[in-house]
Amino acid sequence: MSITPISAPRRLHGMALIGRLDESRAQSRFNDVLDSWPQLRIAWQQNLPFQADPHAEPQMLCVAFVRPQPH
């Protein structure tokens, strides 16, 4: 995953980070995002099966969540 930061993300609402297809939770570190915004903390990660269409084989997809922050 490659991200070019424009500005710091708004932590008030939280965010979801999507890893690369066929990368497990252990492989998806989201370093590009976390290096750019070190104040972010991943609260939870989960591997989910993803199918591009109904006839495709499921592939693993790691999704990580950053909790919303109060004012």
C-alpha positions in Angstrom: 0.0 0.0 0.0 1.4 3.4 -1.0 -0.1 6.6 0.3 1.0 10.2 -0.3 -0.1 12.2 2.8 -1.8 15.5 2.1 -2.8 16.4 5.6 -3.2 14.7 8.9 -6.3 12.5 9.0 -9.2 13.5 11.1 -9.1 11.1 14.1 -12.5 12.4 15.4 -14.4 10.0 13.1 -11.8 7.1 13.0 -10.9 5.3 9.9 -10.6 1.9 8.2 -7.4 0.8 6.5 -7.5 -1.8 3.8 -4.5 -4.1 3.2 -3.4 -5.8 0.0 -5.3 -8.8 -1.3 -3.9 -12.2 -0.1 -1.9 -10.5 2.7 -2.7 -12.0 6.1 -3.1 -9.9 9.3 0.4 -10.8 10.2 1.7 -9.5 6.9 -0.4 -6.3 6.7 1.5 -3.8 8.9 0.2 -0.6 7.3 3.6 0.9 7.7 3.2 3.5 4.9 0.2 5.0 6.8 1.7 4.7 10.3 5.0 6.2 9.2 3.3 9.2 7.7 0.9 9.6 10.7 2.7 8.2 13.8 -0.1 9.5 16.1 -2.5 6.9 14.7 -3.0 3.6 16.5 -4.6 0.6 15.1 -7.3 -0.6 17.5 -8.4 -3.8 15.7 -7.5 -5.9 12.7 -9.4 -8.7 11.0 -8.8 -11.0 8.0 -11.9 -11.1 5.8 -12.6 -13.2 2.7 -13.1 -11.0 -0.4 -14.5 -12.0 -3.8 -14.2 -9.6 -6.7 -17.2 -11.3 -8.3 -19.4 -14.3 -7.4 -17.4 -16.7 -9.5 -14.0 -15.7 -8.2 -12.1 -17.6 -5.5 -12.2 -15.8 -2.2 -9.0 -14.0 -1.3 -8.0 -12.8 2.2 -8.1 -9.1 2.9 -6.9 -7.5 6.1 -8.9 -4.6 7.4 -7.7 -2.5 10.3 -9.6 0.1 12.3 -8.5 3.3 14.0 -10.9 4.3 16.8 -12.7 7.6 16.7 -11.2 10.1 19.1 -13.2 12.5 21.3 -12.8 16.2 21.0 
